[in-house]
Amino acid sequence: MGVDIGGTKTDVVLTDAAGTVSQRHRVPSGQGNDAVVAATLEAVAHVCAEAGIGISDVESVGIGVPGAVVDGVVTHAYNLGVERLDVATTLGDAWGITPVVDNDVNAAAVGAWILTGNGNRSMAFLNLGTGLAAGIVLNGKVWRGRRGAAGEIGHIAIDPSGPLDADGTPGAIETYASGSGIVRQWGGNTTAEEVLRAATLGDPAAEVIRDRLFYGIASAVRVLVLTLDVDEVILGGGLTKWGEPLMEGTLAVLNEWQERSAFLNSLSLSDRVQALDSSEPLAAVGAAMMGAGRG
């Protein structure tokens, strides 16, 4: 069983040992500890009922959740209205089976690694969602770093005169290449999708933000390749719903850099990037695999 507790939806899947999904169900996540727990219990119960099994019949449960996760406890999951929640104990007591709990981007990285095949390669999963972060898989295992901060590249500044991020850092990658960053740059009550649509229609201010998006994604790819030399950088998250224009704009920036630099050209940055179908339950599948001891 794999559970992806997202900021808006909780996505639950039942898989086999290879990650093939047999059942899937999604419900609104809600806000606050009680609502998040209730939504998870509801969605898991629904999947079990559809499969004709009880939770005790499941071999393992993995959960991906936003925020910092240590020993099954999540903190600072602000988009869920959660300051601190012992996910493993709370849900383990309800199910009689203790789940493996990890950060949702790490779970999505494992899901992307599993679903794209070839388990021998190294990979970075770049999540372009409300925020921006990367999940890193090396030798088949998630690389978390000493304090779990590996992949938090959204905080890297790429333009000292750029717009401020939520923490006050000028020109941070997350400001350029995340949904919240796009909205922050635009101002007012809108969505990233509306800003990008305005750019397509020729709004000059929106075009600047769109071009920053391409530059931000390309910068994230460059950081990941230059620091880890991963075989692949896989793009996922809500912004990938924009489709081909997102890849075209990002590759244009990477190709321009490669034309100017023999070293970057030798690394084939643009050949290492691909985007996945945003409808795939990456984080839920990855959570299921992590619960089973993979990743």
Backbone bond lengths (Angstrom), bond angles and torsions (degrees), N, CA, C in turn:
res aa  C-N    CA-C-N  psi(-1)  N-CA   C-N-CA  omega(-1)  CA-C   N-CA-C  phi
1 M - - - 1.453 - - 1.528 109.16 -
2 G 1.317 116.67 132.22 1.456 121.09 177.06 1.511 110.50 -123.99
3 V 1.331 116.79 135.46 1.462 122.40 -177.30 1.520 109.08 -126.03
4 D 1.314 116.66 124.81 1.461 122.57 174.08 1.523 107.67 -110.94
5 I 1.341 116.01 104.55 1.464 120.60 179.11 1.525 107.21 -89.10
6 G 1.306 116.62 98.58 1.460 121.24 -177.58 1.514 112.24 -95.09
7 G 1.314 115.56 172.94 1.456 120.85 -178.32 1.514 113.47 -63.70
8 T 1.350 117.01 -27.60 1.465 120.22 179.23 1.522 112.36 -120.00
9 K 1.337 117.71 -35.96 1.464 121.73 -176.56 1.522 111.04 -125.67
10 T 1.323 115.63 144.80 1.456 121.81 169.31 1.520 107.26 -105.86
11 D 1.330 115.30 120.65 1.461 123.44 -172.54 1.531 108.24 -111.92
12 V 1.327 117.43 123.03 1.460 121.75 -177.33 1.521 109.44 -120.60
13 V 1.330 116.88 134.83 1.460 121.05 176.82 1.518 109.82 -130.51
14 L 1.321 114.80 152.18 1.456 122.69 169.36 1.518 105.96 -112.73
15 T 1.328 117.35 127.01 1.463 120.90 -176.27 1.523 111.10 -128.37
16 D 1.334 114.13 167.30 1.456 118.80 168.10 1.528 108.50 -89.41
17 A 1.327 116.98 -173.85 1.462 120.72 -175.03 1.525 112.78 -66.47
18 A 1.345 117.08 -19.90 1.459 120.85 -179.49 1.523 112.50 -91.78
19 G 1.337 117.31 -3.99 1.461 120.89 -179.71 1.514 114.62 93.49
20 T 1.329 117.79 7.50 1.468 120.97 177.01 1.521 109.63 -74.73
21 V 1.331 115.87 127.13 1.466 121.53 -174.13 1.524 110.82 -83.60
22 S 1.326 115.76 129.47 1.466 120.46 175.93 1.527 111.86 -107.47
23 Q 1.319 117.19 -29.11 1.464 121.67 178.80 1.521 108.39 -139.84
24 R 1.335 115.26 146.72 1.467 120.03 177.90 1.520 109.50 -150.22
25 H 1.349 115.23 141.66 1.465 119.86 177.51 1.527 109.13 -151.71
26 R 1.323 116.36 140.70 1.466 121.79 -179.72 1.527 110.40 -126.67
27 V 1.332 114.96 142.56 1.460 121.61 176.72 1.527 108.54 -138.41
28 P 1.339 118.93 159.03 1.466 120.11 173.30 1.524 110.67 -61.28
29 S 1.341 116.80 139.88 1.465 120.44 -176.08 1.518 113.46 -74.81
30 G 1.331 116.47 -32.12 1.452 119.30 -175.23 1.521 111.42 78.76
31 Q 1.323 115.94 178.92 1.459 122.88 -178.42 1.519 110.36 -126.14
32 G 1.325 115.64 134.52 1.455 120.53 178.78 1.527 111.70 96.71
33 N 1.325 115.52 159.93 1.458 121.24 -174.82 1.526 113.37 -55.29
34 D 1.331 116.37 -50.97 1.468 120.05 -175.35 1.526 111.63 -63.09
35 A 1.332 116.60 -42.60 1.466 120.43 -178.46 1.520 111.26 -66.65
36 V 1.327 117.01 -40.37 1.465 121.15 -179.87 1.528 110.47 -64.43
37 V 1.315 116.81 -44.75 1.466 120.84 178.79 1.527 110.20 -64.09
38 A 1.325 117.12 -45.11 1.465 120.79 -178.52 1.526 111.47 -61.93
39 A 1.339 116.92 -41.95 1.464 120.60 179.55 1.524 111.19 -63.53
40 T 1.326 115.93 -40.72 1.467 119.94 179.37 1.518 111.26 -64.39
41 L 1.334 116.34 -45.96 1.467 120.26 178.99 1.529 111.18 -61.30
42 E 1.318 115.93 -41.13 1.461 120.14 -179.72 1.526 111.27 -63.67
43 A 1.339 116.71 -47.62 1.459 120.42 -176.57 1.526 111.50 -66.15
44 V 1.328 117.67 -40.88 1.467 121.19 178.88 1.525 110.25 -65.90
45 A 1.323 116.90 -42.36 1.470 120.19 178.69 1.529 110.84 -61.28
46 H 1.332 117.07 -38.64 1.463 121.53 179.31 1.529 110.69 -63.68
47 V 1.339 116.46 -45.88 1.469 120.52 -179.96 1.527 110.32 -63.20
48 C 1.322 117.20 -42.83 1.464 120.58 178.04 1.525 111.10 -61.06
49 A 1.328 116.25 -42.49 1.467 119.84 -179.65 1.528 110.72 -63.96
50 E 1.324 117.19 -41.46 1.463 120.87 179.26 1.530 111.11 -64.00
51 A 1.331 115.80 -35.49 1.455 120.51 -178.50 1.521 112.52 -84.06
52 G 1.328 116.27 -9.96 1.455 120.34 -178.97 1.515 113.69 70.36
53 I 1.339 116.06 35.48 1.463 121.48 -179.53 1.524 109.08 -131.98
54 G 1.321 115.75 168.80 1.452 121.38 170.40 1.512 109.28 -104.13
55 I 1.318 117.23 163.38 1.456 119.97 -179.91 1.530 110.33 -61.58
56 S 1.330 118.12 -26.84 1.467 121.20 178.89 1.529 112.06 -68.88
57 D 1.345 117.12 -16.34 1.461 121.04 178.80 1.526 112.52 -84.22
58 V 1.327 116.35 -11.30 1.466 120.72 -178.80 1.526 109.33 -80.17
59 E 1.323 116.63 134.28 1.461 120.22 -177.74 1.528 112.24 -70.66
60 S 1.331 117.31 -34.45 1.464 120.35 -178.12 1.514 109.45 -159.55
61 V 1.323 115.47 159.63 1.462 122.33 176.87 1.527 108.52 -132.29
62 G 1.321 115.87 130.93 1.454 121.56 173.95 1.506 109.96 -122.32
63 I 1.328 116.58 145.19 1.466 121.66 -177.06 1.525 109.67 -131.92
64 G 1.321 116.29 131.47 1.453 122.42 170.89 1.520 109.04 -108.22
65 V 1.335 116.60 135.35 1.461 120.45 -175.77 1.525 109.05 -146.54
66 P 1.335 118.42 144.32 1.465 119.78 176.74 1.521 111.11 -65.61
67 G 1.322 115.98 156.63 1.461 120.56 176.78 1.512 111.66 104.92
68 A 1.324 115.14 -176.68 1.459 121.75 177.52 1.519 108.88 -87.52
69 V 1.336 117.03 130.77 1.456 121.31 -176.46 1.525 109.48 -121.17
70 V 1.322 115.97 122.95 1.462 122.34 176.41 1.529 107.72 -135.13
71 D 1.341 116.76 122.53 1.467 122.40 177.60 1.526 112.74 51.74
72 G 1.316 115.90 41.22 1.460 120.46 175.81 1.511 115.13 82.39
73 V 1.349 117.06 -0.34 1.466 121.59 179.84 1.519 109.21 -105.27
74 V 1.323 116.83 126.99 1.459 120.97 177.75 1.521 109.52 -101.83
75 T 1.337 115.83 137.93 1.460 121.58 175.25 1.519 109.15 -129.92
76 H 1.318 115.15 156.26 1.469 122.91 174.20 1.533 112.68 60.74
77 A 1.323 117.60 34.53 1.467 120.96 174.38 1.524 107.66 -88.75
78 Y 1.325 115.60 72.67 1.465 120.73 -168.76 1.526 112.94 -68.53
79 N 1.348 117.18 -30.13 1.471 117.33 179.54 1.521 112.15 -73.19
80 L 1.342 116.35 -7.84 1.471 120.78 172.61 1.526 111.62 -104.32
81 G 1.312 117.11 -0.59 1.462 120.10 -175.14 1.513 112.21 69.09
82 V 1.345 116.64 28.88 1.462 122.06 -176.90 1.520 109.48 -114.86
83 E 1.330 116.25 122.08 1.462 121.34 174.39 1.527 110.16 -89.13
84 R 1.329 116.38 -42.97 1.466 121.28 176.97 1.525 108.78 -155.07
85 L 1.332 116.10 132.20 1.459 120.66 178.82 1.528 108.81 -149.01
86 D 1.309 116.39 123.83 1.461 121.21 175.40 1.520 107.40 -81.70
87 V 1.315 115.24 86.30 1.462 121.40 -174.82 1.521 111.28 -64.51
88 A 1.329 116.41 -45.71 1.469 120.12 -175.61 1.526 111.91 -61.97
89 T 1.319 116.38 -45.84 1.471 119.51 -177.97 1.522 111.70 -71.29
90 T 1.335 116.98 -45.78 1.461 121.30 -176.93 1.524 111.57 -60.35
91 L 1.336 116.40 -50.37 1.458 119.47 -178.82 1.528 111.35 -77.58
92 G 1.327 117.06 -32.41 1.461 119.66 176.73 1.512 112.05 -61.14
93 D 1.344 116.01 -40.64 1.466 119.79 177.99 1.526 111.09 -64.09
94 A 1.336 116.63 -36.42 1.466 120.19 -178.67 1.529 111.98 -73.07
95 W 1.319 116.76 -33.03 1.467 120.78 -174.65 1.528 114.06 -97.76
96 G 1.318 116.12 -24.35 1.448 118.83 -172.27 1.513 113.01 78.17
97 I 1.313 116.60 14.07 1.460 122.82 176.72 1.529 107.10 -143.18
98 T 1.319 117.30 124.80 1.461 120.97 -174.94 1.522 110.48 -81.02
99 P 1.322 117.95 122.40 1.458 119.79 -179.43 1.523 111.99 -81.18
100 V 1.331 115.08 155.32 1.465 122.06 169.07 1.522 106.93 -87.09
101 V 1.321 117.59 127.50 1.467 121.52 -174.96 1.523 109.40 -119.40
102 D 1.339 116.08 134.26 1.460 121.00 178.03 1.520 108.99 -146.86
103 N 1.321 114.88 171.34 1.462 121.05 176.16 1.529 110.63 -62.39
104 D 1.317 116.91 145.25 1.461 120.46 -174.19 1.526 113.22 -66.60
105 V 1.331 117.80 -32.48 1.474 119.39 179.11 1.525 109.93 -70.40
106 N 1.321 117.41 -37.96 1.465 119.76 174.33 1.529 110.86 -61.28
107 A 1.321 115.70 -42.12 1.463 119.79 178.29 1.522 110.76 -62.72
108 A 1.331 116.69 -43.12 1.463 120.25 178.94 1.522 111.18 -64.16
109 A 1.342 116.68 -35.42 1.465 120.03 177.77 1.521 110.77 -62.36
110 V 1.328 116.87 -43.88 1.467 120.31 177.99 1.525 110.10 -64.74
111 G 1.332 117.08 -40.85 1.458 120.61 177.54 1.521 111.98 -60.75
112 A 1.326 116.72 -43.94 1.465 120.81 178.31 1.520 110.78 -64.77
113 W 1.309 116.63 -40.41 1.464 121.95 179.77 1.523 110.82 -63.72
114 I 1.330 116.65 -41.31 1.464 121.29 179.41 1.527 110.97 -69.31
115 L 1.337 116.37 -48.51 1.463 120.75 -170.98 1.522 113.41 -74.30
116 T 1.344 117.78 -19.87 1.464 119.38 179.27 1.512 112.38 -95.53
117 G 1.342 117.81 2.96 1.454 121.37 172.99 1.510 114.29 73.96
118 N 1.327 116.15 -172.85 1.460 124.67 179.58 1.523 111.55 49.20
119 G 1.310 116.01 75.58 1.451 121.45 -176.11 1.511 115.48 -70.42
120 N 1.343 117.94 0.26 1.466 120.13 -179.93 1.519 113.13 -85.29
121 R 1.332 117.24 -11.26 1.457 118.67 -172.28 1.531 111.73 -91.15
122 S 1.338 115.28 160.46 1.460 121.11 171.28 1.523 108.14 -93.25
123 M 1.319 115.73 153.36 1.457 118.49 -172.23 1.522 110.95 -154.74
124 A 1.329 115.59 146.09 1.462 121.27 169.05 1.521 107.65 -119.85
125 F 1.318 116.05 129.30 1.463 121.42 176.26 1.517 107.35 -99.63
126 L 1.335 116.67 115.61 1.461 121.81 -178.06 1.520 108.84 -98.27
127 N 1.323 115.68 108.99 1.458 121.39 -176.76 1.530 110.20 -88.54
128 L 1.330 115.18 113.22 1.463 122.22 179.53 1.522 108.26 -104.11
129 G 1.307 116.13 79.60 1.455 121.24 -176.77 1.506 111.56 -120.42
130 T 1.331 115.57 -139.81 1.468 119.72 174.99 1.515 109.53 -58.63
131 G 1.331 116.44 -39.65 1.455 122.60 171.93 1.510 109.55 -117.76
132 L 1.331 116.35 -167.57 1.465 120.69 178.45 1.515 109.19 -137.92
133 A 1.317 115.45 128.63 1.459 121.87 174.48 1.512 107.60 -159.38
134 A 1.337 115.91 165.33 1.451 120.40 179.59 1.521 109.99 -121.12
135 G 1.323 115.57 143.12 1.457 122.08 169.21 1.516 107.62 -104.58
136 I 1.312 117.56 135.17 1.464 121.93 -171.30 1.530 109.65 -118.25
137 V 1.324 116.24 127.64 1.459 121.67 178.16 1.521 108.25 -117.45
138 L 1.334 116.28 116.41 1.465 122.95 178.76 1.529 108.34 -123.31
139 N 1.321 116.14 128.53 1.470 120.57 -179.45 1.527 112.30 53.58
140 G 1.316 115.25 36.05 1.457 120.35 176.15 1.505 115.92 80.60
141 K 1.342 117.70 4.48 1.453 121.54 -178.95 1.525 110.63 -127.33
142 V 1.330 115.24 145.94 1.466 119.97 175.49 1.521 109.23 -67.31
143 W 1.331 115.88 131.95 1.464 121.19 174.41 1.524 107.69 -96.66
144 R 1.330 116.50 116.06 1.456 121.58 -174.83 1.526 112.81 -103.77
145 G 1.318 117.56 -22.36 1.461 120.66 -176.16 1.514 111.43 83.33
146 R 1.329 115.72 179.20 1.463 120.49 -174.32 1.527 112.27 -65.57
147 R 1.319 117.90 -39.89 1.472 120.83 -176.70 1.527 112.58 -118.60
148 G 1.314 116.03 21.35 1.458 119.54 178.12 1.513 114.40 75.79
149 A 1.330 117.30 14.13 1.459 120.48 -175.26 1.521 113.19 -97.78
150 A 1.344 117.88 0.73 1.465 119.78 179.10 1.528 109.71 -58.37
151 G 1.314 116.77 132.30 1.463 121.67 179.05 1.510 114.94 92.11
152 E 1.327 117.86 -3.72 1.472 120.02 179.36 1.531 109.97 -80.87
153 I 1.327 114.91 57.32 1.466 120.16 -173.87 1.520 112.93 -79.86
154 G 1.326 117.40 -7.12 1.460 119.77 177.24 1.510 113.08 -60.62
155 H 1.342 116.04 -21.23 1.463 120.15 -178.60 1.526 112.78 -87.12
156 I 1.331 117.98 -1.64 1.463 120.74 178.27 1.518 109.48 -76.79
157 A 1.331 116.62 128.70 1.465 121.76 178.98 1.526 109.75 -83.78
158 I 1.333 116.77 132.53 1.458 121.47 178.81 1.521 112.11 -117.83
159 D 1.333 116.71 -1.39 1.463 120.84 177.22 1.524 108.80 -155.31
160 P 1.347 117.96 106.25 1.466 120.14 -176.83 1.519 114.14 -63.42
161 S 1.327 117.32 -16.51 1.465 119.89 177.83 1.531 111.71 -106.64
162 G 1.324 116.92 13.69 1.457 120.84 -177.21 1.515 113.00 -81.06
163 P 1.337 117.02 177.20 1.469 121.75 -179.75 1.523 111.12 -65.49
164 L 1.326 115.93 150.85 1.465 121.20 -177.47 1.522 111.02 -76.41
165 D 1.355 115.33 143.32 1.456 119.06 172.61 1.523 109.45 -89.33
166 A 1.335 116.90 -176.61 1.462 121.04 -175.62 1.522 112.25 -62.68
167 D 1.332 117.46 -26.07 1.464 121.89 179.80 1.524 112.79 -92.47
168 G 1.333 116.81 0.57 1.456 120.36 179.11 1.511 115.09 90.78
169 T 1.340 117.81 8.94 1.461 121.36 178.09 1.522 109.41 -83.89
170 P 1.336 118.49 127.08 1.466 119.80 179.03 1.526 111.27 -76.28
171 G 1.331 115.99 137.32 1.450 121.12 173.24 1.511 115.55 62.71
172 A 1.335 119.05 35.01 1.459 121.77 178.79 1.529 110.16 -75.14
173 I 1.327 116.21 148.65 1.462 120.48 -178.88 1.529 110.92 -56.11
174 E 1.338 117.49 -39.81 1.462 120.24 -177.74 1.522 111.89 -62.37
175 T 1.323 117.67 -33.96 1.461 120.11 178.46 1.529 110.55 -65.29
176 Y 1.319 116.44 -37.58 1.457 121.03 -177.93 1.526 112.81 -77.80
177 A 1.342 116.70 -36.07 1.467 119.30 -165.50 1.520 113.18 -127.84
178 S 1.327 117.33 42.79 1.461 121.10 173.73 1.524 108.71 -142.27
179 G 1.326 115.64 160.62 1.457 119.23 179.18 1.513 112.56 -60.97
180 S 1.335 116.65 -45.14 1.465 120.06 -179.16 1.522 111.04 -66.26
181 G 1.340 117.33 -35.49 1.455 120.53 179.36 1.514 112.25 -67.27
182 I 1.316 116.22 -40.16 1.466 120.57 177.82 1.525 110.21 -62.53
183 V 1.326 116.48 -44.31 1.472 120.58 179.62 1.524 110.43 -65.56
184 R 1.345 116.94 -40.02 1.462 120.96 179.78 1.539 110.83 -62.15
185 Q 1.313 116.07 -40.51 1.457 119.37 179.20 1.531 111.88 -66.22
186 W 1.333 116.23 -38.51 1.462 120.91 -176.68 1.519 111.75 -75.00
187 G 1.355 115.88 -42.56 1.460 120.67 -177.00 1.513 110.87 82.05
188 G 1.314 115.48 157.91 1.455 119.93 177.78 1.506 112.78 83.32
189 N 1.322 116.07 -177.89 1.458 123.31 -176.63 1.524 109.46 -91.59
190 T 1.335 116.62 97.66 1.460 120.64 -176.68 1.513 109.15 -152.46
191 T 1.321 117.34 -174.82 1.458 123.14 175.34 1.523 108.86 -128.04
192 A 1.323 115.49 162.09 1.460 119.57 177.81 1.526 110.45 -60.95
193 E 1.324 116.87 -37.71 1.465 120.94 -179.94 1.525 110.98 -61.56
194 E 1.329 117.42 -39.79 1.460 121.06 -179.95 1.525 111.09 -67.95
195 V 1.340 116.48 -37.39 1.468 119.97 178.39 1.525 110.08 -65.22
196 L 1.329 117.08 -45.12 1.460 120.81 179.97 1.526 111.35 -66.23
197 R 1.323 116.51 -33.97 1.463 119.81 175.86 1.529 110.12 -65.76
198 A 1.325 116.67 -39.37 1.457 120.45 177.84 1.529 110.94 -63.72
199 A 1.328 116.39 -36.63 1.462 120.07 177.40 1.526 110.59 -64.02
200 T 1.319 116.71 -41.09 1.461 121.28 178.61 1.522 110.89 -61.91
201 L 1.337 115.63 -32.01 1.468 120.61 -179.52 1.529 112.58 -85.83
202 G 1.333 117.00 -0.13 1.457 120.38 172.82 1.507 116.60 98.54
203 D 1.341 119.06 12.44 1.461 120.09 176.96 1.531 109.12 -68.17
204 P 1.352 118.11 122.34 1.472 120.54 -174.26 1.523 113.75 -60.58
205 A 1.337 117.77 -42.90 1.464 120.59 -179.59 1.530 110.71 -65.22
206 A 1.327 116.18 -39.93 1.464 120.06 178.75 1.524 110.88 -67.89
207 E 1.321 117.11 -34.12 1.466 120.28 178.08 1.523 111.46 -63.87
208 V 1.319 117.15 -37.42 1.470 120.88 176.84 1.523 110.07 -61.79
209 I 1.330 116.12 -45.07 1.468 120.98 -179.78 1.524 110.10 -65.30
210 R 1.312 117.51 -41.53 1.476 120.94 177.74 1.523 110.69 -60.94
211 D 1.329 117.65 -44.58 1.465 119.90 -179.51 1.531 111.05 -66.54
212 R 1.323 116.88 -34.03 1.467 119.84 174.15 1.524 110.67 -64.45
213 L 1.329 117.05 -35.52 1.460 121.05 177.62 1.529 110.09 -59.62
214 F 1.328 116.87 -49.12 1.461 120.19 178.93 1.528 110.93 -59.62
215 Y 1.328 115.46 -44.09 1.461 120.62 -179.41 1.530 110.65 -64.15
216 G 1.332 116.83 -39.28 1.456 121.02 179.94 1.511 112.33 -66.32
217 I 1.336 117.31 -44.03 1.469 119.88 178.89 1.526 110.23 -64.65
218 A 1.328 115.88 -45.70 1.464 119.51 178.81 1.530 111.01 -60.20
219 S 1.318 117.29 -38.60 1.464 120.93 178.34 1.519 110.97 -64.78
220 A 1.321 116.62 -39.51 1.465 120.50 178.00 1.530 110.51 -63.77
221 V 1.319 116.52 -42.84 1.465 120.69 177.15 1.521 110.22 -60.33
222 R 1.322 116.41 -45.32 1.472 120.53 -179.23 1.529 110.77 -62.18
223 V 1.323 117.82 -43.11 1.467 121.14 178.61 1.526 110.87 -60.58
224 L 1.332 116.46 -45.95 1.460 120.43 -176.89 1.524 112.10 -65.88
225 V 1.319 116.73 -40.11 1.463 119.91 179.75 1.523 111.21 -72.03
226 L 1.326 117.61 -42.12 1.460 120.00 -176.85 1.528 112.49 -72.01
227 T 1.326 117.74 -27.54 1.468 119.25 -179.74 1.525 112.78 -90.48
228 L 1.344 117.54 -33.55 1.463 121.24 -173.69 1.519 113.95 -119.02
229 D 1.333 116.60 -16.76 1.470 121.69 -178.20 1.523 111.61 52.27
230 V 1.342 115.89 42.96 1.462 120.48 -179.96 1.525 110.72 -67.38
231 D 1.325 115.82 153.33 1.458 120.46 178.26 1.522 111.59 -65.82
232 E 1.332 116.21 -37.22 1.457 120.48 -175.10 1.519 111.23 -141.09
233 V 1.331 115.67 147.80 1.464 122.26 165.97 1.523 106.36 -118.24
234 I 1.315 115.74 115.98 1.464 121.14 -176.97 1.522 108.91 -103.63
235 L 1.315 116.15 126.28 1.463 121.88 179.77 1.522 109.98 -89.98
236 G 1.321 115.98 134.19 1.452 121.67 175.51 1.508 110.21 -147.95
237 G 1.318 117.17 -176.69 1.459 120.76 -178.42 1.508 112.09 99.06
238 G 1.326 114.86 172.83 1.459 121.26 -171.32 1.517 115.56 -59.10
239 L 1.334 118.32 -34.15 1.462 119.73 -177.39 1.522 112.52 -67.34
240 T 1.338 117.58 -20.88 1.460 119.27 179.80 1.533 111.97 -70.41
241 K 1.336 117.13 -10.86 1.466 119.74 175.61 1.528 111.50 -63.48
242 W 1.335 116.61 -18.37 1.470 120.82 177.58 1.522 110.80 -64.73
243 G 1.330 116.23 -25.00 1.453 119.94 172.72 1.512 115.49 84.38
244 E 1.322 115.26 -144.04 1.463 122.44 -170.82 1.528 113.91 -58.03
245 P 1.348 120.40 -38.32 1.475 118.50 179.03 1.528 113.37 -57.20
246 L 1.337 117.05 -32.45 1.462 120.30 178.87 1.526 110.37 -64.37
247 M 1.330 116.71 -46.83 1.463 120.71 179.38 1.528 110.90 -67.39
248 E 1.303 117.19 -41.95 1.463 120.44 -178.33 1.530 111.09 -60.84
249 G 1.334 116.42 -45.07 1.459 120.53 -179.55 1.521 112.07 -66.45
250 T 1.333 116.26 -41.10 1.463 120.49 179.78 1.523 111.05 -65.81
251 L 1.334 116.53 -45.40 1.461 120.64 -179.29 1.525 111.51 -65.36
252 A 1.328 116.91 -32.59 1.464 119.81 177.92 1.525 110.91 -61.93
253 V 1.343 116.82 -41.17 1.466 120.57 178.23 1.526 110.40 -67.12
254 L 1.326 116.81 -46.06 1.460 120.05 179.64 1.520 111.66 -60.96
255 N 1.327 116.37 -42.35 1.465 119.97 179.80 1.526 111.79 -65.17
256 E 1.324 116.33 -37.37 1.464 119.77 177.19 1.527 110.78 -62.45
257 W 1.329 116.91 -43.15 1.469 120.37 177.73 1.522 110.60 -63.38
258 Q 1.325 116.42 -40.78 1.461 120.32 -178.16 1.521 111.74 -67.35
259 E 1.329 116.85 -32.65 1.461 120.33 177.38 1.522 111.83 -67.23
260 R 1.335 116.24 -29.57 1.469 120.37 -178.19 1.520 112.79 -89.41
261 S 1.324 117.42 -20.54 1.465 120.87 -174.10 1.518 110.64 -126.83
262 A 1.337 116.29 117.50 1.463 120.28 177.56 1.521 111.00 -63.73
263 F 1.348 116.10 -34.40 1.461 119.66 179.99 1.521 110.85 -66.27
264 L 1.336 117.63 -50.45 1.471 120.07 179.13 1.522 110.46 -61.97
265 N 1.321 117.29 -36.95 1.455 120.44 178.68 1.529 111.06 -63.15
266 S 1.340 115.88 -35.25 1.466 119.69 179.73 1.526 111.98 -67.61
267 L 1.334 116.79 -21.78 1.467 121.18 -179.79 1.524 113.19 -86.79
268 S 1.335 116.70 -10.64 1.477 121.34 177.77 1.524 111.78 53.16
269 L 1.336 115.73 51.12 1.466 120.10 -178.01 1.526 112.17 -53.67
270 S 1.330 116.19 -47.14 1.465 119.39 -173.86 1.525 112.31 -67.15
271 D 1.341 116.94 -23.93 1.469 119.74 179.28 1.523 112.60 -80.31
272 R 1.320 116.78 -11.56 1.466 119.79 -176.46 1.529 112.86 -94.41
273 V 1.323 117.72 0.35 1.467 121.48 -173.15 1.518 110.73 -107.35
274 Q 1.326 115.63 135.93 1.453 120.65 169.69 1.516 108.98 -146.50
275 A 1.321 115.72 155.15 1.465 121.22 177.68 1.518 108.80 -110.57
276 L 1.328 115.98 142.45 1.459 121.24 178.23 1.523 110.81 -100.91
277 D 1.310 115.20 155.63 1.461 122.18 175.13 1.527 108.93 -58.11
278 S 1.313 116.96 120.70 1.466 121.03 -175.72 1.520 112.78 -68.48
279 S 1.347 117.85 -11.66 1.464 119.77 179.41 1.529 112.17 -83.36
280 E 1.328 117.33 -11.23 1.464 120.32 179.45 1.530 110.07 -68.39
281 P 1.338 118.08 137.24 1.475 120.97 179.86 1.532 111.23 -80.66
282 L 1.331 116.65 62.34 1.463 120.88 -172.19 1.525 112.34 -57.29
283 A 1.335 115.72 -51.55 1.467 118.85 -174.51 1.521 111.61 -66.83
284 A 1.317 117.43 -36.66 1.463 120.22 179.63 1.531 110.55 -68.14
285 V 1.326 117.01 -43.53 1.464 120.43 177.50 1.531 109.97 -64.53
286 G 1.338 115.91 -44.02 1.462 118.95 178.09 1.515 112.48 -60.99
287 A 1.331 116.41 -40.03 1.472 120.15 177.78 1.524 110.24 -62.55
288 A 1.327 116.83 -41.50 1.462 120.81 178.46 1.525 110.88 -60.29
289 M 1.336 115.95 -42.92 1.462 119.90 179.83 1.530 112.03 -68.66
290 M 1.343 116.32 -36.67 1.461 119.20 177.75 1.522 110.56 -67.28
291 G 1.322 116.33 -36.92 1.458 119.99 176.63 1.514 111.82 -62.99
292 A 1.344 115.57 -30.33 1.463 121.04 -179.72 1.511 112.64 -88.07
293 G 1.350 116.29 3.91 1.451 119.90 176.48 1.502 115.49 93.33
294 R 1.337 117.72 9.90 1.460 121.17 176.25 1.515 108.47 -102.49
295 G 1.317 117.13 134.08 1.465 121.37 -179.61 1.505 112.58 82.63
